[in-house]
């Protein structure tokens, strides 16, 4: 059925052709036809008008009626303006500003407040008025060998329309001793309080131009270390808290018109808390009452921003005491003297020079002659952080508008900025002046981007600094 058979192969050529046959075609478009029409504009005419120049007549008014009107409305207008000093509606508003925020720190004023005076000393305190338009400057001798009888002055410098400090003071008050502490009232723009080296505490009402006699609030037995207005102790009236080197803290209630002062409470840090002395059950000799003994020398204090009754006291021997107004106990021997201490924080190794409570947090910072800055939580006795500095610091201030930044200054011309959360200095921010001796006081303007600085040679500087600064 199948046979073996061989045959020759057959081949053929491929028939695929890659060449394409081209064809040409013409496309004719229609011609575009253009047409133009002339347009005639409406005819216009101009007509000149002549006005009649009439002479300007002076306004007619009754002088007596105007005086009576001004006398009637002036008290109300002044009261309204005073009330606006406490408003934040125009914070950071500058009439001459073009709307751009200030970004640079710049020295805008520098003068010596003692050049024309025989008194040679330091600027001991500066404070801005509530409205931010006036700077009060107080003076003190740099060192006292004995009791102070120096006649010093408190000078008031106004700001010009260009936000520059006037070169001459607009008002001057005389003090019978060196001023150790000066503080404007936080709401009343015409009220200012001062503590003197001789123990006097005075309050001036600057609204009354006819009288410059101050209100004698009290007299401590030693130099006044600090005065501070407090608006939270009493609900209806202002309280003035004062401390002294004799170991007392007084709380005074001021009348509404600031014409009377009443001593409400006397507090004392009992002397037996000094760790350098041996513990005593009653007194050093066993016969004297503790109320009759001097307390620890108080150098500074500050109230908590969170709790109205809570405050911290610093002493000459390095103590930091947690105190409460509502938990004070009477000191043996006198039911009118109270010891407010409820706890003690870790001590400094030198004199505590300043305490500042944080404006928005439950912490405070302190500095001392041991060249240390410490950060504390109000509820913890041990410090959260300790910062060692090269020079002795005498003051701390919270940076206005920056709740996490505080300034430290003292011996030397440099003013340092620190972040309270990290404890680290801000090296890019500087308020440095070659002509500054030692910074002795500093105050931020509550309404303008300004800070005033005084030194131990009587030099006064005003710097422009933005509210918000990079950290």
C-alpha positions as CSV (number, residue, x, y, z in Angstrom):
1,X,0.0,0.0,0.0
2,X,2.9,2.3,0.8
3,X,5.9,2.6,-1.5
4,X,9.2,4.4,-0.9
5,X,9.5,7.1,-3.5
6,X,11.8,10.2,-3.8
7,X,11.0,13.3,-5.8
8,X,12.8,16.6,-6.4
9,X,11.9,19.8,-4.4
10,X,9.9,22.5,-6.0
11,X,10.6,26.2,-5.2
12,X,8.7,29.4,-5.9
13,X,9.3,33.2,-5.5
14,X,7.5,35.2,-2.7
15,X,4.7,37.4,-4.0
16,X,4.7,40.1,-1.2
17,X,5.3,43.6,-2.5
18,X,6.3,46.4,0.0
19,X,6.1,49.2,-2.5
20,X,3.1,51.4,-2.1
21,X,1.6,53.2,-5.1
22,X,1.5,57.0,-4.4
23,X,-1.4,59.1,-5.5
24,X,-1.6,62.9,-5.6
25,X,-4.8,64.9,-4.8
26,X,-5.5,68.6,-4.6
27,X,-7.7,70.2,-1.9
28,X,-9.3,73.6,-2.7
29,X,-10.4,75.8,0.3
30,X,-12.9,78.6,0.0
31,X,-11.6,82.2,-0.1
32,X,-12.1,84.2,3.0
33,X,-13.9,87.4,2.3
34,X,-13.1,90.5,4.3
35,X,-15.5,93.5,4.6
36,X,-14.8,96.9,6.4
37,X,-17.4,99.5,7.5
38,X,-16.6,103.0,8.8
39,X,-17.9,104.0,12.2
40,X,-18.6,107.6,13.2
41,X,-18.0,108.5,16.9
42,X,-20.5,110.7,18.7
43,X,-19.6,114.3,18.7
44,X,-18.4,115.7,22.1
45,X,-18.2,119.3,23.3
46,X,-16.4,120.9,26.3
47,X,-17.8,123.8,28.3
48,X,-15.8,125.8,30.9
49,X,-17.6,126.9,34.1
50,X,-16.7,129.8,36.3
51,X,-17.1,129.5,40.1
52,X,-17.5,132.5,42.4
53,X,-14.7,133.0,45.0
54,X,-16.4,133.8,48.3
55,X,-14.3,134.9,51.3
56,X,-14.0,132.4,54.1
57,X,-15.8,133.5,57.1
58,X,-14.5,132.6,60.6
59,X,-16.9,130.3,62.5
60,X,-19.1,132.0,65.0
61,X,-19.3,130.5,68.4
62,X,-19.9,131.4,72.0
63,X,-16.7,131.2,74.0
64,X,-18.4,130.7,77.4
65,X,-20.6,128.0,76.0
66,X,-17.6,126.1,74.6
67,X,-15.8,126.3,77.9
68,X,-18.9,125.0,79.7
69,X,-19.3,122.2,77.2
70,X,-15.6,121.1,77.5
71,X,-15.7,121.2,81.3
72,X,-18.8,119.0,81.2
73,X,-17.5,116.3,78.9
74,X,-13.8,116.2,79.9
75,X,-14.2,113.9,83.0
76,X,-16.2,111.3,81.0
77,X,-13.7,111.4,78.1
78,X,-10.7,111.0,80.4
79,X,-12.4,108.1,82.2
80,X,-13.2,106.4,78.9
81,X,-9.6,106.9,77.7
82,X,-8.2,105.4,80.9
83,X,-10.5,102.4,80.5
84,X,-9.1,101.8,77.0
85,X,-5.6,101.4,78.5
86,X,-6.5,97.9,79.5
87,X,-7.8,96.9,76.1
88,X,-5.9,94.7,73.7
89,X,-7.8,95.9,70.6
90,X,-4.9,98.0,69.3
91,X,-2.0,95.9,70.4
92,X,0.9,96.1,67.9
93,X,-0.9,98.8,65.9
94,X,1.3,101.5,64.6
95,X,-0.2,104.6,63.0
96,X,2.8,105.2,60.8
97,X,3.2,101.6,59.8
98,X,2.8,100.4,56.3
99,X,1.4,97.0,57.4
100,X,4.7,95.1,57.4
101,X,5.8,93.5,60.6
102,X,9.1,94.4,62.2
103,X,11.6,91.5,61.9
104,X,14.8,93.1,63.1
105,X,16.0,93.9,66.6
106,X,17.2,97.5,66.5
107,X,18.5,100.1,69.0
108,X,16.3,103.2,68.5
109,X,17.2,105.3,71.6
110,X,20.1,105.8,73.9
111,X,20.6,108.5,76.6
112,X,22.2,108.9,80.0
113,X,19.7,109.8,82.6
114,X,22.3,111.1,85.0
115,X,24.5,113.3,82.8
116,X,23.2,116.6,84.2
117,X,22.9,115.3,87.8
118,X,25.3,115.4,90.7
119,X,24.1,112.0,91.8
120,X,26.2,109.2,90.3
121,X,24.6,105.8,90.4
122,X,22.7,103.2,88.4
123,X,19.2,102.9,86.9
124,X,17.6,100.6,89.5
125,X,14.2,100.1,87.9
126,X,12.3,100.9,84.7
127,X,8.6,100.4,84.1
128,X,6.2,101.3,81.2
129,X,2.8,102.7,81.8
130,X,-0.3,100.6,81.0
131,X,-0.9,102.5,77.8
132,X,2.8,102.2,76.7
133,X,3.3,105.9,76.1
134,X,5.4,106.7,79.2
135,X,8.6,105.2,80.7
136,X,9.3,105.7,84.4
137,X,13.0,105.5,85.4
138,X,14.3,105.2,89.0
139,X,17.8,105.5,90.3
140,X,19.9,104.1,93.1
141,X,23.5,104.1,94.3
142,X,25.5,101.1,93.2
143,X,26.6,100.4,96.8
144,X,25.6,101.4,100.3
145,X,28.1,101.2,103.2
146,X,25.6,102.6,105.7
147,X,22.0,103.7,105.8
148,X,20.8,105.6,102.7
149,X,19.9,109.3,102.8
150,X,20.4,110.0,99.1
151,X,17.9,112.3,97.4
152,X,17.0,110.5,94.2
153,X,14.6,111.1,91.4
154,X,12.0,109.2,89.4
155,X,11.9,110.5,85.9
156,X,9.1,110.1,83.3
157,X,9.9,110.0,79.6
158,X,7.2,110.2,76.9
159,X,7.2,108.7,73.5
160,X,6.9,110.9,70.4
161,X,4.6,110.3,67.5
162,X,7.4,108.5,65.8
163,X,7.7,106.1,68.8
164,X,11.0,107.6,69.9
165,X,11.8,108.4,73.5
166,X,12.0,112.1,74.3
167,X,15.4,113.3,75.4
168,X,14.2,115.2,78.4
169,X,11.7,114.0,81.1
170,X,8.2,115.3,81.1
171,X,7.8,114.9,84.9
172,X,10.1,114.3,87.8
173,X,9.3,113.0,91.3
174,X,11.7,113.3,94.2
175,X,12.4,110.4,96.6
176,X,14.0,110.7,100.0
177,X,16.1,107.6,99.5
178,X,17.4,105.3,96.7
179,X,14.6,103.6,94.8
180,X,14.9,99.8,94.9
181,X,11.7,98.8,93.1
182,X,9.3,100.7,90.8
183,X,6.0,99.3,89.4
184,X,3.2,100.9,87.4
185,X,-0.3,99.8,88.1
186,X,-1.4,97.2,85.5
187,X,-4.8,98.8,84.9
188,X,-4.7,102.4,86.2
189,X,-2.3,104.4,84.0
190,X,-1.8,107.2,86.5
191,X,-0.9,105.1,89.5
192,X,2.7,104.1,90.3
193,X,4.3,102.5,93.4
194,X,7.9,102.6,94.6
195,X,9.9,100.9,97.3
196,X,12.9,102.8,98.8
197,X,16.1,101.7,100.5
198,X,15.0,103.4,103.8
199,X,12.0,101.0,104.0
200,X,9.3,103.5,102.7
201,X,6.6,102.3,100.3
202,X,5.0,105.2,98.3
203,X,2.2,105.4,95.8
204,X,1.7,108.4,93.5
205,X,-1.4,109.4,91.6
206,X,0.0,111.2,88.5
207,X,-3.4,112.4,87.3
208,X,-3.5,115.3,89.8
209,X,-1.0,117.8,88.4
210,X,-1.5,120.2,91.3
211,X,-0.2,117.8,94.0
212,X,2.8,115.5,93.8
213,X,2.6,114.4,97.5
214,X,2.6,110.5,97.5
215,X,0.5,108.2,99.7
216,X,2.7,106.7,102.4
217,X,1.6,103.0,102.3
218,X,4.0,101.7,105.0
219,X,7.5,101.7,106.3
220,X,9.5,98.5,106.6
221,X,12.3,98.1,109.1
222,X,14.8,97.5,106.3
223,X,15.2,98.1,102.6
224,X,12.3,97.2,100.4
225,X,13.4,94.4,98.1
226,X,10.3,94.3,95.9
227,X,6.9,95.9,95.3
228,X,4.2,94.2,93.1
229,X,0.6,95.0,92.2
230,X,-1.8,92.1,92.5
231,X,-5.4,92.2,91.2
232,X,-6.4,88.7,92.1
233,X,-6.1,88.7,95.9
234,X,-9.1,91.0,96.5
235,X,-11.9,90.9,94.0
236,X,-13.0,94.5,94.3
237,X,-9.8,96.5,95.0
238,X,-6.1,96.5,94.2
239,X,-3.6,94.9,96.4
240,X,0.0,96.0,96.8
241,X,2.4,93.3,98.0
242,X,5.8,94.4,99.4
243,X,8.8,92.5,100.8
244,X,11.8,93.7,102.7
245,X,15.2,92.5,103.9
246,X,13.9,92.3,107.5
247,X,12.0,89.2,106.4
248,X,8.4,90.4,106.1
249,X,5.9,90.4,103.3
250,X,3.0,92.9,103.7
251,X,-0.2,92.8,101.7
252,X,-2.0,96.2,101.5
253,X,-5.5,97.0,100.3
254,X,-5.8,100.2,98.4
255,X,-9.0,102.2,98.2
256,X,-10.7,102.8,94.9
257,X,-9.3,106.3,94.6
258,X,-5.9,105.2,95.9
259,X,-6.1,107.7,98.7
260,X,-5.9,105.2,101.6
261,X,-3.9,102.0,102.2
262,X,-4.8,99.4,104.8
263,X,-2.4,96.7,105.9
264,X,-4.4,93.5,105.7
265,X,-1.8,90.7,106.2
266,X,1.8,90.4,107.6
267,X,3.8,87.3,106.6
268,X,7.2,86.2,107.7
269,X,9.5,83.3,106.7
270,X,10.5,82.0,110.2
271,X,14.2,82.3,110.9
272,X,14.6,78.7,112.2
273,X,14.2,77.5,108.6
274,X,17.8,78.7,107.9
275,X,19.8,75.4,107.4
276,X,22.9,77.3,108.6
277,X,21.5,77.6,112.1
278,X,20.6,74.7,114.4
279,X,17.0,73.7,114.8
280,X,15.3,75.5,117.7
281,X,12.0,74.5,119.2
282,X,10.8,78.0,120.0
283,X,13.6,80.6,119.7
284,X,17.4,81.1,119.8
285,X,17.5,81.7,123.5
286,X,14.4,79.8,124.5
287,X,12.9,82.9,126.1
288,X,11.9,85.1,123.2
289,X,8.8,84.5,121.1
290,X,9.4,83.6,117.4
291,X,7.2,86.5,116.3
292,X,9.7,89.0,117.9
293,X,12.7,87.5,116.0
294,X,13.6,88.7,112.6
295,X,12.7,86.5,109.7
296,X,14.8,85.3,106.8
297,X,16.0,88.2,104.6
298,X,13.6,88.2,101.6
299,X,15.2,89.2,98.3
300,X,12.3,88.4,95.8
301,X,9.0,86.8,95.3
302,X,6.4,86.1,92.6
303,X,2.8,84.8,92.4
304,X,1.7,81.9,90.3
305,X,-0.2,82.8,87.1
306,X,-2.4,79.7,87.6
307,X,-3.3,79.8,91.3
308,X,-4.0,83.2,92.9
309,X,-3.0,82.1,96.5
310,X,0.3,80.4,95.5
311,X,3.6,82.3,95.5
312,X,7.3,81.6,95.8
313,X,9.8,83.5,98.0
314,X,13.6,83.7,97.6
315,X,15.9,84.6,100.4
316,X,19.4,85.9,101.0
317,X,20.6,82.4,102.2
318,X,19.5,80.7,99.0
319,X,16.2,79.4,100.1
320,X,13.2,78.9,97.8
321,X,9.9,78.5,99.7
322,X,6.5,77.5,98.4
323,X,3.9,79.6,100.1
324,X,0.1,79.9,100.2
325,X,-2.0,82.8,101.5
326,X,-4.9,80.6,102.6
327,X,-2.7,78.0,104.4
328,X,-0.6,80.4,106.5
329,X,-0.3,79.7,110.2
330,X,0.2,82.3,112.9
331,X,3.7,82.7,114.3
332,X,4.1,81.9,118.0
333,X,3.9,85.1,120.0
334,X,1.7,87.2,117.7
335,X,-1.6,86.1,116.1
336,X,-1.2,88.9,113.5
337,X,1.9,87.5,111.9
338,X,1.7,84.4,109.7
339,X,4.1,82.0,108.2
340,X,2.9,81.1,104.7
341,X,5.5,78.3,103.9
342,X,4.0,75.0,102.9
343,X,7.0,73.4,101.3
344,X,10.6,74.1,100.2
345,X,12.3,73.7,96.8
346,X,15.9,72.7,96.2
347,X,18.1,75.5,97.5
348,X,20.5,77.6,95.6
349,X,24.1,77.8,96.8
350,X,24.0,81.6,96.7
351,X,21.6,84.5,97.2
352,X,18.4,84.2,95.2
353,X,18.3,87.4,93.1
354,X,15.0,86.9,91.1
355,X,12.0,84.6,90.7
356,X,9.6,84.8,87.8
357,X,6.4,82.7,87.3
358,X,5.7,81.6,83.7
359,X,2.7,83.5,82.2
360,X,0.9,80.4,80.8
361,X,2.5,77.4,82.5
362,X,2.7,75.9,85.9
363,X,6.4,76.6,86.2
364,X,8.8,79.3,87.5
365,X,12.4,80.2,86.9
366,X,14.9,81.5,89.5
367,X,18.5,82.8,89.4
368,X,21.0,83.4,92.1
369,X,24.6,84.6,92.9
370,X,25.8,81.0,92.4
371,X,25.6,81.6,88.6
372,X,22.7,79.2,88.1
373,X,19.3,79.5,86.5
374,X,16.8,76.9,87.6
375,X,13.5,75.8,86.1
376,X,10.9,74.5,88.6
377,X,7.5,73.0,88.5
378,X,5.4,74.5,91.2
379,X,4.4,71.0,92.4
380,X,7.8,69.4,92.5
381,X,10.6,70.3,95.0
382,X,13.4,69.3,92.6
383,X,14.3,71.5,89.7
384,X,13.5,70.4,86.2
385,X,16.6,71.9,84.6
386,X,19.7,73.8,85.8
387,X,21.5,76.2,83.5
388,X,25.1,77.4,84.4
389,X,26.1,80.9,83.3
390,X,29.5,82.5,83.0
391,X,28.5,85.7,85.0
392,X,26.2,86.5,87.9
393,X,22.6,87.2,87.0
394,X,20.4,89.6,88.9
395,X,17.2,89.6,87.0
396,X,14.9,87.5,84.8
397,X,12.1,88.6,82.6
398,X,9.6,86.7,80.4
399,X,9.7,87.8,76.8
400,X,6.4,89.7,76.0
401,X,4.4,87.7,73.4
402,X,6.6,84.6,73.7
403,X,5.5,82.5,76.7
404,X,8.3,80.0,76.2
405,X,11.2,82.5,76.2
406,X,12.7,84.3,79.1
407,X,15.6,86.8,79.3
408,X,18.5,86.8,81.9
409,X,20.9,89.6,82.6
410,X,23.2,91.0,85.2
411,X,27.0,91.3,85.3
412,X,28.2,92.1,81.8
413,X,26.7,93.9,78.9
414,X,25.0,90.8,77.3
415,X,21.3,90.0,77.7
416,X,20.7,86.3,77.0
417,X,17.5,84.6,75.7
418,X,16.5,81.1,76.8
419,X,13.9,78.5,75.8
420,X,12.2,77.3,79.0
421,X,11.2,74.0,77.5
422,X,14.7,73.0,76.4
423,X,16.8,75.1,78.7
424,X,19.0,76.2,75.8
425,X,20.1,79.7,74.9
426,X,18.9,81.3,71.7
427,X,22.2,82.4,70.2
428,X,20.7,84.2,67.2
429,X,18.8,86.8,69.3
430,X,20.9,89.5,70.9
431,X,20.4,92.8,72.8
432,X,24.1,93.7,72.9
433,X,25.6,97.2,73.3
434,X,29.3,98.0,73.6
435,X,28.5,101.1,75.7
436,X,26.5,99.2,78.3
437,X,28.2,98.5,81.6
438,X,26.1,96.0,83.5
439,X,22.4,95.5,82.7
440,X,20.5,96.3,85.9
441,X,16.8,96.4,84.8
442,X,14.6,95.7,81.8
443,X,10.9,96.3,80.9
444,X,8.8,95.3,77.9
445,X,6.3,97.9,76.6
446,X,2.8,96.3,76.9
447,X,1.5,98.1,73.7
448,X,4.4,98.6,71.4
449,X,7.3,96.4,70.1
450,X,9.8,98.0,72.5
451,X,12.0,97.0,75.4
452,X,13.8,99.5,77.8
453,X,17.1,98.6,79.4
454,X,19.0,100.4,82.2
455,X,22.5,99.8,83.3
456,X,24.8,100.6,86.3
457,X,26.2,103.8,84.7
458,X,22.9,105.5,84.3
459,X,22.6,104.6,80.6
460,X,19.0,104.1,79.2
461,X,18.4,102.2,76.0
462,X,15.2,101.5,74.1
463,X,15.2,98.7,71.5
464,X,12.7,97.8,68.9
465,X,11.9,94.0,69.1
466,X,9.1,92.0,67.4
467,X,6.5,90.3,69.5
468,X,7.1,87.0,67.9
469,X,10.6,85.8,67.5
470,X,11.9,82.5,66.0
471,X,13.1,79.9,68.5
